[in-house]
Amino acid sequence: MSTRQLTYSPFDAEVIADPYPVYRQLREGAPVFWSSRAGTWVLSRHVDVSAALGDPATYSSASGIFPTPPGVDMTELFLPMLIMSDPPRHTQLRQLVSKAFTPRRIAGLGAQIQTLVDDLLDETPETDAWDFVSGFAGPLPAIVIADMLGVPREDRDRFRAWSTTLIQSNPARGEFGAGLDAAAALYNYFAAFLAERRAHPQDDLMTALVQAEVEGEHLSEDELLGFCLLLLIAGHETTTNLLANSAVILAHHPESRRELADNRNLVPAAVEELLRYDSPVQGLSRTLTRQVDLHGKTMATGDTVLLLFGSANRDDQAFPDADRFDIHRTPERQVALGRGIHFCLGASLARLEARIALQALLTRHRDFDVDLDAAIRLHSGPIRGFASLPIQ
């Protein structure tokens, strides 16, 4: 296909179904591509995506990171967020949040996650088809996040519903109302909860966030609310989609699945390969603070640029034979969780949950299959996963 014929938008149905053929066309023929349908430049090669992630002074996050079609404004959905800020405020916010999101706090969750995984798998039907998303991949991170924050478990179904509604709202189809309602519900819930924790501190993440201080400065109310929403989406939806995507990949690679079942020591490296092979977040946007000339194209100050993590992770120049799933690969340069100052703050939690979940799943169920014909994909552009995934 010539570049004149090439089209791309993260909201195209065929891209949502399988983005990887068009990613290859972009990398090989149009590494800097103007998508008139999405109203953004698109970077698809690993070297260019990595360079942009490492240059926040040029590729700014402050004006938004979620690609939207031309004429669509989604900024009213969001309060100030760590992921949508630049230095120096980003540096201050990250220091504050990191005080409440420590490696020790994450590592201490291992036993709790194992118990939760075992409880969820106890409910797995032995013969009938089972919705892997609603029965396992969805509840697991939702309960973990709710417990970290100190939110009552009886509210987790509401959390899941609000988060899914927000993620599923596709601006390309003009779906704003439901997403705005879900965001408002989340903000109202967290505002009341933050007020309660100020009055009655507990040993939980919400209290730690309220009390976090760097050089005499605390998070503002809007920043606290923005971080709670980010934690819910990034820490919940991303892990749900990682697990669901992993189930599909392992169902299609039975030899790798059985090898992992026989050797649990291979699972941590396999999680990195699963992240690379079908990234839960396929790309995020940046806004240029200056003109950039790249591969014969000129991107102007103020233009938006979509950084395709999913394409970078399938680049043969970074990962030989990149379209092949290989649990013995060591994809240290995969960018599924970002890179640089915006590297995912919850990466260690996502990896911990995935390792424990996959080890337990494969221990109990060495053989399983998925019904992709009956599965329902998310239709939210760069977020890749499933709303429903029948598994047997």
N, C-alpha and C positions, 0 to 999 in steps of 0.2 A: 504494500500500500504506500503510495506517495504521501509526502507530508501535506500536499494540497488536499488529499482525500481524508487524511487522518482527523478524527474527531475524538474528543475526550471530555467527560464531565464525571465527577465522582457520584453524581445523582442518576446517571444513566442506568437503566435496568440491567443491561448486559454487563456493565462494569460491576454492579453490585453482585451479580451472579458469579462472575469470574473475571477479575480485573487483570490477570497476569498476561494474557496475550497482548492487550493494548499497552501494558507497561513495557513489554519488550519492544514494541513498535516505537514507543516514545524514546526509550533509551538508545535504540539503534539509529533512528531517523530524525528525532526532534527532541534532543535532551533539554532544550529550553523551548517550551511550547506555549503559545498563547491560546487558551481555551475561551473562545467567545461565548460558549454556552455556559461556562462557569464564571466568566469575567475575571480570570486570574491567569498569571503565568504558572507553569508547572515544571518543577525540576524532578527528574526521574532517576538520574545516575547516583550511585552511592557516593562517589567523590564529591559531587556537587551538593547533595543533601547534607552530608557530613560537614562540609565547609560552611554551609549556611547555618547549621545548628551551632557551630562553633564561633559564629560571628553575630551575636545578638545586637551589637551596635549598628549593624547594617540591616539585619533581618529582625525587625522589632515585633514583639508580641503584644505591645500595649493596645493596639487597635483591634485586637481580636485574633483568634487562632482557628476559628471554625469556618471553613469555606462555605460561602452562600452564593446563590445565583445573583446576577446583576439586578440591582434595584431592590434587593432584599436586605433589611436591617434587622439583625438578631441581637443587637447590643442591649436592648431593653430586657432581655432574658437574664442578664448576668450582673451581679454585683462585683466589686473588685476581687480579683482572684490572683493567687500566686502565679499561675500559669499564664496569666494575661497581664504581666507587668515586666518592666525593664529595670535594670540597675539605675540609680542606687536603691530605689524602693524595693525591687525584687530581692536584693541582697539582704535588706533588713527583714523583709517578710519571711524569707527562707530561714534566716537565723532564728526568728521567733518560733516558727512552726517546727523547725527541727528540734527545738528543746522539748517539744511535746511528742515528737515522733521518732524516738531514739531507737537505735539497733537493739538495745536491751529490752525495750518494751515490745518490739516485734518478736525477738527471739523467745521471749517468755510466753508467746501465744501458741507455741508448737503443740503442747499437750492438749490445749483447748481445741485447736483446729482438728487434731487427730480424733478426739472424742466426737466432735461434730460430724466429721466425715464418716466415721463408723456408724453413727446414729442414722445418718441419711441413707447410707448404703444398706442398712438393715431393712429399710422399707422398699428396697428394689424388688420388683416382681421377678420370679425365676423364669417365667415362660412368656408372659404377655409383654407387648411393647410398652416402653416407659419413656416419658418425656424427660430427657436428660437435663433440659434447661430448668423446667419448673420443679423437677424432683431433686436436682443435685447442684448443677452449675450455678443456678440463680440463688437459691437459699444460702449456700455455703458462704460466699463473700458478703452477702447482705447481713447475715447473722454476725459474722466476724466484725464488720464495720460497726454495726449497731452495738455490739458488746464493747468494742474499743471506746466508742463515744459515750457509753453508759446509757444508751437508749433502751427502754424496755423491749424485750423480745416480742411481746405481743404487737408491737408496731412495725415489725419487719415486713409484713405483707404490704402495708401501706408504703413503706420505703421502696420496696421492689416495684410497686405499681407506678408510683410517682417517677422513679428513675427511668423505668422503661418507657413511659409516656414521653418524657422529655427527650430521650435518645431517639425514639421512633418518629418524632415530629420532623418531617422532611420539608424544609423550606422550598425545595424545588416543586413541591405539590401544593404550596401555599398553606401548609399546616402550621398555624401559629397558635390558635386558640387553646388547644389542649396542652401544648408545651408551656405556654404562659401560665395556664391554670396550675399545672404540676409544679412549675418553679415557684409560684406564689405560695402553694401549699407547703412546699419544703421550707421556704424562707420563714413562713409564719410558725411552723413547727419548731424550727431551730431557734428562732428568736425567743419563744417562750421557754425552751429548754435551756438556753444560755442564761436567761434571767434566773431560772431556778438554780442553776449551778453556781451563779454568783452568790446567791443567798445561802445555798447549802452545798458547799464543795464536797466532792467525792473523789475516790481514787480511780479516775477514768480520764480518757483523752480530752473530753469536753472541758473538764475542770482544768486540766493542764494547759489547754489552749487559752482559756480565760486568764490564767495566772501567768502565762509566758511573758517574759520581760527581757529586753536587751537594751542596755544603756538607758534605763528608765522609761522605755517606751513599750506600750502594750499594743496588741492588735485592736483596731477600731471595731465597732459593732458590724459595720458593713464588711470589713475584711474577715471577721470571724464567720459571718454568714456565708460569704463567698467561699471560704475554705471548707466549710461543712458541705456545701453543695459539690465542690470539686472532689472532696474525699469520697462522697457518695457515688459520684459518677465514675471518677478515675479508679477508685479503689474497689468498686463494686462491679460496674458494667464491664470494665476492662478484664477483670479476672473471670467473670462469667463467660465472656467471649473467648478468652484464652482456653478455658476448659472445654467449651463446646467445639471450637475449632480443632482442638487436640483430639477429641473423640472421633471426629470425622477423619482426620489424618491417620490416626492409628487403626481405625476400621479399614481403611484403604491400604494399609501397610501391615498385614498380619504377621509377617516375619519379624519386623521391628517390634511390634506389639508383644509378641511372645518372648523375644529376647529381653525386653524390658521387664516382663513379668518374672523371668528367670534370674535377672541380675538387677537388683534395686539400685546398685551403685551407678548404673548408667542413667538413671532418671534425671539427676540435676543437669547434666549436659544435654539430655534430650529436651528438657524444658527450653533451653536456649535455642535449640534447633526448631522446636515448635513455634516459638516466638518469631523466629526468622522466616519460617516457611509460609506462615499465614498469619500475619500480624493483626492483632485485635484492633489497633488504630492504624489505618492505612496511610494517613497523612494529616498534617496540620498546616495552617497558614501562617504567614508572616507578612509584614508590611515594610517596604523598603524605605529607609531613611536617606538614601542617596541613589544616584544612578548606578546601575551595575551592567557591565558589558560582559557577556558570557556566551561562548560558542556562536559568535557572530550575531547575537541578538542583543538589543538594548532594552533593559527594563528600567523604567523611569521612577524617580522619587515618588513615593506615594502609591505605587502599584502593589497589589497583593501577589504573593508567591505561595503556591501550594507545594509543600515539601512531601514527596511521596515516599514514606517510610517503607511501605509494602513493596514498591518497585526497587528501592535501594537494596532491600534485603534479598531480592532475586537477581541482582546484578552479577553476571559471570565474572566481571573484572574484580569483584570483591570476594565472591564465593564461587569457586570453580564448580561448573555443572550445577548452577544455583537452583534450577527447577527440580532437582532430585532431592528427595527427603532422605537424610542420612543422620541417624542418631549417633554416629561416631565422628561427626564433624565437630569442630570447635569454633563456632561462629562468634568469635569474640567481638567482632566489629558490627554485629547486628544492631540496628537502630530502632527496634520495635518500641523501646521504652525511652526513646529520645537520646540526647547527648548534650554535654556541656552544662550550662547553668540551669537549664530546664529539664535535666535528666529526672525521670519520674521519682518523686519523693517516696512513693509507695512500692518501688521496684522490689525491695527485699520481701515485703509482705506478699506481693503477687507471686513471686518465685516460691516462697515457703508454702503458700496455699496450693499452688500447682504441684509441687513435689509430693506433698502429703496426699493430695487428692488422687493423683495418678498412680502412686504406689499402691494405695488402698484399692482403687478401682481395678487395677491389673492383678492384684493378689486375689481378689474375689471373682473376677470375671476375665479370665484369660482370653476368651473368645466373645466377641460381640459384633454386631453390625448396626449400621444406621440406615434409616429410610429417607434419603434425600428428596425423593419425590413428594413425600408428605411433610418434609421439614419446611419451616417458615423462616426466611432470612430477615434480618433487620434491614430496613430501607432508610438508612440515615446517612447516606453518603460515605464518609471516610471511616465510620465505625463498622467493623466487619464481624459479624456473628450471627446468632440465631435467636429468634423469639421462641421457637419451638423446634425440638430435634428428637424425633422418635428413635429409640435405641432398643435393641433386643439382644 
